[in-house]
Amino acid sequence: MKSDFIGKLRLYVITDSAKLAELVLEGGAMAIQYREKGKDTLDLVKMGREIKELCDAHNAIFIVNDRLDVALATDADGVHLGTRDMPLDIARGLLGSKIIGASASSVDEAMRAQEQADYIGFGSIFPTGSKGDAVVTGIDPLKEIKRRVSKPIVAIGGITQKNVGEVAGIADGVAVISAVSSAKDPTIATRELLEKLKGQS
């Protein structure tokens, strides 16, 4: 596991596109999660390797969502697992010292996950269109988790240029999708987000 990964979680971009990954890395993003639903494993590995190469070129960390096999096949820095994915203790046994992120939507889930996970992705903080069944947590549980959980917390869900300041001073990092993918210029949008995060750190 890369020893300096925590600082790189400050802006965590989730994408299924190598092109978008390249643009946000040029803008200064230091953590990319590859999330893709419905593709064959061969296609996932091919795209994952492309994104991994880009991340290596920018000294960024590369995380694969859900698929531990794809993470291993692409030599990813780690994997991010949801509450319905592989149990964290089994993943830890297979991945060793690589990074494991875990999703949580409640304080209890975050408390349990911290035993094996290296960071917690908590949310959805705000309503989001990227995951229709997401539980909207709001800000207060995020504050409680920061008090009670020792691992880094990445806030996720509906985070935009307009509301990023509400979570920037609480969480260790923020995860975004549409804030960059829907931007006219994802590289500039990434830089603007990082400036706002810097002002709240």
Order of alpha helices (4+ residues) and beta strands (2+ residues): alpha-beta-alpha-beta-alpha-beta-alpha-beta-alpha-beta-alpha-beta-alpha-beta-alpha-beta-alpha-alpha
